[in-house]
Amino acid sequence: MRDVGFARTLVCVNAAVPLALLGWDVAHGNLGANPVEFVLRSTGTLALVFLVLTLAVTPARRLLGWHWLVKLRRALGLIAFGYACLHLSIYLVLDQSLNPVAIATDAVTRPFIAFGMLTFGFMVPLAYTSTDASVRRLGKRWGRIHRRIYWIAGFACLHYWLEVKADVWKPSFFIGAIGLLLFYRWVLIRRDTIR
Amino acid sequence: MRIKRSGAPGRVKEAEVTPKEVFFSHGSRRTFLKAGLLGGSVLATGALYETLLVPPRKVRPSTPLPKDVLAAAPGLPSEDKKNRYEEITTYNNFYEFSTDKYGVAEEAAKLVSRPWTVAVTGLVQRPGVFDVDALFRRFPLEERVYRMRCVEGWSMVIPWMGFPLARLLALAAPLGSAKFVELQTLHDPARMPGQRRDILDWPYVEGLRLDEAMHPLTILVGGLYGETLPPQNGAPLRLAVPWKYGFKGAKSIVRISLVEKQPKTTWNHYSPDEYGFYSNVNPEVAHPRWSQAEERRIGELGKRPTLPFNGYGAEVASLYAGMDLRKNF
C-alpha cells in the first residue's frame, strides 16, 4: 500500500470504534448489573487485542511481504497503551476509589493485580520512547528497550490467567495467539543465526 | 465497474450533472474507495465488538406464581434495598449455561423446567420423588428477602420465594446415621450447553451439614419477586443459604440425598485451597487470590464492608461454636 497515512487513519478510526460504543453504552446505562466490572474487562481485553496486533506486525510483514505494515506498529502499540491507561484508571478510581492502602493491599494479596501493575509499568517507557526523536537519540538501545514488549505480553497473559475462576478459554486464546507470534519470531531468529 | 447507462430523459439539466471525467477521475475514485474502506471497516469493527463484548438486553423470563402456592405473609422482610429484577436476572453465575455472567440469561432461556421432579433419597425413612409444583402446593412459597454474597466479591439483595428445606427433610425423616445433605444439579448437556465442556466436574454438587440444612434460614427457592424462578437463577428449584457464599446455593436441583460422609462438593473439589466445604461468608478469611473484606453491592459504585456470616451471625454463629473458622473456611 502506497498510502500509509490512510492506513494509519484506518487503524486509529477503527481503534476508536469500541471506545465510542462503550461510551454510548455508559451514557445509556446499557452495561448491565455491574458496569464497573464490565468497563474494566472490556478495556483490558481491548488493550490485549491491540497488544497482539502490535506483535503480529513483524510476522505478517515477513509472511505477506507487506513491509509498510511496520509503519502502523507504533500506532497499534500506543492504542494498546491507551486502552491499558483507561483500564488502570478505571481500576484505581472506580474499583479502589483511589484509596492508597486498599490499592497496596490489593497488589500484595492478589497476584493478578501485581502482574497487571507490572505490565503497565513495563509499558510506560515504551510509550515514552515511541517518538521519532527517541528512536534517533537512543540508537541501538531503542531496539533493546522495545524488545521488552515480549515481557509485557507475558505479564499481560499471566494477569488475565490468574484473574479467571475456572473457565480459562479466553485467556488461553490470547496466550495461544501470543505464543504463536513469539514462536514465529524464534524460528526467524534461529534461521537467521544458522545462516 | 460496469454502469448501466440510463436512457430515460433526465429531469435534471445536463449542466447540473457532474461531468463524467470529474466523477470518475482517478483521485475521486480513490477517495470513494477509501471512504468505502473506512466505513466498511468501522461497521465490521463495531459488529465484532457488539458480538464479543456487549451485555444482554433485558428480558422477563418468569410468570406470576399461581395463588395456591403463595404463603399469606412474607417470611422475612429486610431493611436492605432490594436489587432490581433486571439486575438479578442478567448477572448470573451458572456455568451449566455460560461462564459469562452477562451471557447466562440468553443461554438459559431455552431451558424447559416443567415437568420437573426432585428425588429425596439416601439415609431417610421415607424416600420419594416429588413434582416441583406439587411440592410448592404442599409447602407454600413465602417471600424471603436475603442478602446474597458471591465469593467473587459482589452482592445483591434478592426477594426469593421459598420454603424451609427443613420441612421437606422432616417429611422424608432422616435416619440417625444421616450427617450431611447433598444437593445435585441436573446433568443434561442437551439442555445445559455449558456441560458440553469440562469446565467443572459435572454434575454440580453442593452440600450442607445436617444442622445447617435444618436451619430455618436455609430455604429451597421456587420463585423470585412473586414470579416463577427464571432459568438463569436456577429454575425450577434452587437452594439459598444466606450466610454462605452464593455458590453453595445449588441450582436446578434434581436430587437431595441424605448421606453419612461429607459430600464431595464441586468447587471444593475443584480447588480445595480456594473454596472450603463450609464457605461461610467471612471477611477475615481471604480467598487466596483476593480479599473478602469488602464487596460491591450491585447497583452501587463504591464498596461496603463484608459482614461475618453475611450479617446473619446472630442466627447462625452458634452452629459453629468451638470451630476454628480459619481452618474450616
Interface residues (C-beta under 8 A of the other chain):
Chain A: D3 F6 T9 L10 V13 N14 V17 P18 L21 D25 N30 L31 G32 A33 N34 V36 E37 F38 S42 T45 L94 S97 T105 D106 T109 R110 P111 F112 L162 K165 A166 D167 W169
Chain B: K34 L37 L38 S41 V42 T45 G46 Y49 E50 L52 L53 V54 P55 P56 N83 E86 E87 I88 T90 Y91 Y95 T99 K101 Y102 E152 W154 R197 I199 L200 Y270 A286 R289 W290 S291 R296 I298 G299 L301 G302 K303
